[in-house]
Amino acid sequence: MARPIEVILTEDSEAGKAGQLRKAKPGYVRNFLLPKGLAVIADRFNMQAFEQRKAELEQQAEVKRANAEKTRDIIGEDNSVNMEARAGESGKLFGAVTKEKIAEAINQSFKTQLTKDNIVLRNPIKETGDHKVELDLGSNVKSRIKIRVSAA
């Protein structure tokens, strides 16, 4: 069994807050934390550089968290966005409402700058009606919004 790897978190994530020293499984480190830039390996060189940049990293993480919370406050909890899509008489769409379309609609409605990566959608929406969608705004800040899809 592989031994845990010590990493220094550079951003807030599920693994912890920016600036923390954590142990994580090698696969999680190799496949998630390192490619996304959420952590660096805690070797001697990175530990020295980290100690010098610790306050700066913590401040950057706090700014990101504040921006995410501000966006959550602008959108609000359980607000709704109306969208139109071509649909048949039974309510089935001739296509799907994807993450990109949802992000576009939210940005137009609330004057925000969300991307498709901020939308948590297991499957594309393929029917008219109300659908709850979770928003991941970064820094472990989450929100919910209702997407109301009507036939065009």
C-alpha positions in Angstrom: 0.0 0.0 0.0 1.3 3.4 -1.0 2.4 5.8 1.8 0.7 9.2 2.0 2.5 12.2 0.4 3.0 15.5 2.3 1.7 18.5 0.3 1.4 22.2 0.9 -2.0 23.5 -0.2 -1.8 26.6 -2.4 -5.6 27.1 -2.6 -8.7 26.3 -0.6 -10.1 22.9 -1.6 -11.7 19.8 -0.1 -8.3 18.8 1.3 -8.1 22.0 3.5 -7.3 25.7 3.5 -4.5 27.4 1.6 -1.3 27.3 3.5 -1.9 24.0 5.3 0.5 21.1 5.3 -1.5 17.9 4.6 -0.9 14.3 4.0 -2.8 12.8 1.0 -3.0 9.6 -0.9 -0.6 9.5 -3.9 -3.3 9.1 -6.5 -5.3 12.1 -5.1 -2.1 14.2 -5.2 -1.0 13.0 -8.6 -4.4 13.1 -10.3 -6.2 16.0 -8.7 -4.2 18.4 -6.4 -1.1 18.8 -8.6 -2.7 19.2 -12.0 -5.2 21.7 -10.7 -2.5 23.7 -9.0 -4.1 23.2 -5.6 -1.0 21.9 -3.9 2.8 21.4 -4.2 4.9 18.5 -2.9 6.3 19.4 0.6 10.0 18.9 -0.1 12.8 21.0 1.4 12.9 23.6 -1.4 9.1 24.1 -1.5 8.9 24.3 2.3 11.4 27.2 2.3 9.6 29.0 -0.6 6.3 28.3 1.1 7.4 29.9 4.4 8.4 33.0 2.5 5.1 33.1 0.6 2.7 31.8 3.3 1.1 35.2 4.1 0.8 36.1 0.4 -0.9 32.7 -0.3 -3.3 33.1 2.6 -4.2 36.6 1.5 -4.9 35.4 -2.1 -7.1 32.6 -0.8 -9.0 35.1 1.3 -9.6 37.4 -1.7 -10.8 34.4 -3.7 -13.2 33.4 -0.9 -14.5 36.9 -0.6 -15.2 37.1 -4.3 -17.0 33.8 -4.2 -19.1 34.9 -1.3 -19.9 38.2 -3.0 -21.0 36.2 -6.1 -23.2 34.0 -3.9 -24.7 37.1 -2.3 -25.5 38.6 -5.8 -27.1 35.4 -7.0 -28.8 34.7 -3.7 -30.1 31.3 -2.5 -32.8 29.6 -4.5 -33.3 32.4 -7.1 -34.5 31.3 -10.5 -33.4 31.9 -14.1 -35.8 31.5 -17.0 -34.6 29.8 -20.2 -36.3 28.9 -23.4 -35.5 25.9 -25.6 -37.1 24.2 -28.5 -39.3 21.4 -27.3 -41.9 18.9 -28.5 -45.5 18.8 -27.2 -44.6 16.2 -24.5 -42.0 18.6 -23.0 -38.9 16.8 -24.3 -36.3 19.2 -25.6 -34.8 18.9 -29.1 -31.4 19.0 -27.6 -30.3 19.8 -24.1 -29.6 22.7 -21.8 -25.9 22.4 -21.0 -23.6 23.9 -18.4 -22.5 26.6 -20.9 -26.1 27.7 -21.6 -26.9 27.8 -17.9 -23.7 29.9 -17.1 -24.6 32.3 -19.9 -28.2 32.7 -18.6 -27.0 33.3 -15.0 -24.4 35.8 -16.2 -27.0 37.8 -18.2 -29.5 37.7 -15.3 -27.2 38.6 -12.5 -24.3 40.3 -14.2 -21.8 37.8 -12.9 -18.9 36.0 -14.5 -19.5 32.3 -14.0 -18.1 29.7 -16.3 -19.3 26.2 -17.1 -16.9 24.9 -14.4 -19.0 26.7 -11.7 -22.1 24.7 -12.7 -22.6 21.3 -11.1 -24.9 19.4 -13.4 -24.8 15.6 -13.4 -26.7 15.3 -16.7 -27.8 17.9 -19.3 -31.4 19.1 -18.8 -33.6 17.5 -21.5 -37.1 18.4 -20.3 -39.1 21.6 -19.7 -39.9 22.5 -16.1 -38.0 23.5 -13.0 -34.6 22.0 -12.3 -32.4 22.7 -9.2 -28.8 23.3 -10.1 -25.9 23.6 -7.7 -23.2 26.2 -8.2 -19.6 25.7 -7.0 -18.2 29.3 -6.8 -14.8 28.2 -5.7 -13.1 28.2 -2.2 -15.7 25.7 -1.0 -18.5 28.3 -1.5 -21.7 26.7 -2.9 -25.1 28.0 -3.9 -28.3 26.7 -5.5 -30.4 28.1 -8.3 -33.6 27.0 -10.0 -33.5 26.8 -13.8 -37.0 27.2 -15.3 -37.0 25.8 -18.8 -39.9 26.6 -21.0 -40.7 25.6 -24.6 -39.8 28.3 -27.2 
